[in-house]
């Protein structure tokens, strides 16, 4: 009994002692410092190195076609240089001088290896870093003229940081390391400039050595928050990509990263094979991407709900306006009723301007436009033979009366990969012409002007089009937050991307994406650009050199 009493006293003493002498609480770990975040990083090896590569034959042909119109490069350099100086407050005389100073610098960036980086700093300011490989005399030019020009800009609000006791102006610095010039601009310490300079000192280059001709990292959502210029791309994912030449074409690979997980739906393909007819110059199939389109107001207004979540597009070669779209629907009648109920909201402006009007038949099977110049837009409900599903079919011009269906080789490309969400094949030469001509009709919808075909960038597109050949793009699912893109093309861009780029470069408000003002009167002495002859289609088949999902 005494032993139990003694044990009880000991336990009581321990408990009481613990209660009186508790260990001090562990101090919270200090928060980890926020690391700088790269918003944009563009590394290129330069045209001099590319042109010496045996895989650059097609690019050299495109470059030769461009060199036949030297005004194209001169005009582009002038516009970009002017846009750069107009971003900051300068006098007219300074602006003109800076444009002349920048022009030869663009040649250095085009010809030689270079790196541009924009980095978000923990204090929410940004650091700009530019490195370019140049000869000794060009390095002196950069140090002298770039320093003088940037001294005018460092006090601008874009490069200043508010302090409790006032405003701190940005710091600009340009240094030489070997045969490189490295320039940095930030409202604070130039940490990235120091890192890049140190890497050049160790390796001779500002980026890791590999065989890629171009490398790009673009955090589009963050760029949109930081710079108004990127606002149209704020709903797109972050991009990490690269381009390399191989067997005469450009191979593009990219990772598309989303901040939030997506529910990619890989339901079996419902391709409208009876609707898609030759002569084809493009074919596009997508699934599980309508959810991304719902981020845009114009698509939500249509209240379209494809089931399954798939969309298809194709184009024929007879007329530039023969571009068509289709999506599967479970209840075609209901879908048409919903579309008809929304249509007046979308077309009131056109009707008020006397550009015709939309009508629909009594059975609500078709919506069509009456009185629209040149085009004959329509939306049609179609039930495919031997299929439980129907399709909504849309176009702006009647399709060719052809009995030849889509080639089986194209269908096989779509079914080849179980994780495919997007496939696009096109003859870029023809498609860029199509999109250019279709873009002219935007003036009816936007009440604004689209640059004429004899503008600089438009002329350039016409000049290089015969060299563009076929392009194939594939996007596959890697994870709920990641897609992988692979493209095989001759210039790295598709027809619609080239046409959009040309319109943007020719916009009088460049670099703004805003709709252009009314176009100037046409010069009666200007000859229209020659119309391209149709290219012969090459259906992508078994090609060991073509990019495959999961392979660069």
C-alpha positions, 0 to 999 in steps of 0.5 A: 500500500505504501508503495502505491501511495508513494507512486501516486505522490510522484505522479501528482508531483510530476503533473503539478510540476508540469503545470507550473513549469510549462515549456515556452511556446515555440516561436513562429517561423519567420515567413519565407521571403518572396522570390522574384518571379519571371513574367517574360523571358525571351531567348533567341540565338539570332538569325546569323546562327539560324541561317548557318543551320542546315535545317533553316532552308525554308526560313531562309526562303521566307527571309529572301522573300522578305528581303525583296521588300526591304521597306517591310523591315524598315517600316516595322523597325520605325513603328516599334521604335516609335511605339517604344519612345511614345510610352514615355514622356519625351519632346518631339525632337527627343522622340525622333532622335531616339527612333534613329538611335534604336533602329541599328539596335534592332538589327543587333537583336535580330542578327545576334543572340539575345535575352530579354527578361521582365521580372516581378520583384517582391515590392511589386515593381519590375526589373527589365533586363536585356542582354545582347551579343555584339562586337566591340564597336557595337558595344560602345554604341550601345553603352553610349546611346542606350545610356543617354536615351534611358536617362530620360525614362528613369524618372517615369512612373513606370520605373519609380517606386514610392517611398515614405519620404518621397519617390525613388527613381529607377536605376539604369545600368549597362555593363560589358561582359566579354562580347556581351552588353547587359542592360538593366532597369529597375526601381531598386537593386538590379539583382537579375542583371547581376545573375545574368552577368555572372552566368555569362562570366561562367558559361559565355552565354546568358542562358543554358546551352541547348539546340533550341533557336528560341525559348519563351516563358510568358506568365500571361495572367501576371503580365495582364495584371502588370501591363495593360498591353497584355490585358487581352491575354489575361485569361490564357495560361502561362506558357513555357515553350521553345522552337527548333528547326528540323528537316526544313520545318519549325518544331514548336513545343510548349507547356500550357499551365493553368492556375486552377485544375481543369476537368478535361473531358475526353469523351469519344469524338463525334466528328461530323464526317458527313458534313465535312467535304473536299476540297479542304484546306483546313480541319480543326477538332477540339474537345473539352475546351468550350469551358475556356471559351466561356471566359469570354463575354461574346461566347456566353451571349450565344448560350451554346452548350455542345454535348459532348463538349466538342467543336469542329471547323474546316475550310474549303478552297473555292472561295475565301469565305468558305469557313464552317463550324459545327458542334454536336448537340443532344436536342437540336430543336432546343438549341436552336430555340435558345440561339434564336432567343439570343440572336436579336441581342447580337445583331441589333446594331447591324440591323440599325445600320441597314446591313440586312437582318437575320431571319429564321424559318417557321420550324426553327431549323435554320437562321439566315441573313438577308441583305448582307453584302457579299456574304450569306451567313447561316446557322443550321440544325442538321441530323447526321445519317445513322447518328443519334446526335444532331449538329449545329452547323454555321458558315458565312458562305455556301459550301462547295457541292462536293460528294467527296468526304473528309480524307480518312487520314485526317480522321486517323490523326484525331483518333491516334492519341487518347489524350488529344484535346485539339488538332488542327491541320491547314495549308497556311498559304491559303488560310492566311489569305482567307483570314485576311479577307474575312477580317475586312468584314469586321468593319461591319461589326465593329464600325471601324476600319481594318488596314487595307491589303497594301499596308506594310504587314499585309504586304509582307504576309502576301509576299511570304505566303507561297513559302508557308506550306502545311501546318499541324498543331496538336494539344494533349492533356498532361494533368488537370493543370497542364496541356502540352502543345506541339506544332510542325510548321514553316514559320511557327504561326498559323494563318489566323495568327499571321493575319492577326499579327499583320492587323496588329502591326498595321494598326495606327494605334500600335502597340495598342490592341484597340480597334483602329479608327476609320481607314484613310481614303484609298489611293486610286493609283495603288494596285491591289495585291495579286491573288495567290494561286491555291496550294496543293494540300498535303494530308499529314500521314505517316511522317517520322519527322512530324512532331508527336505528342510527348516528343519534341 
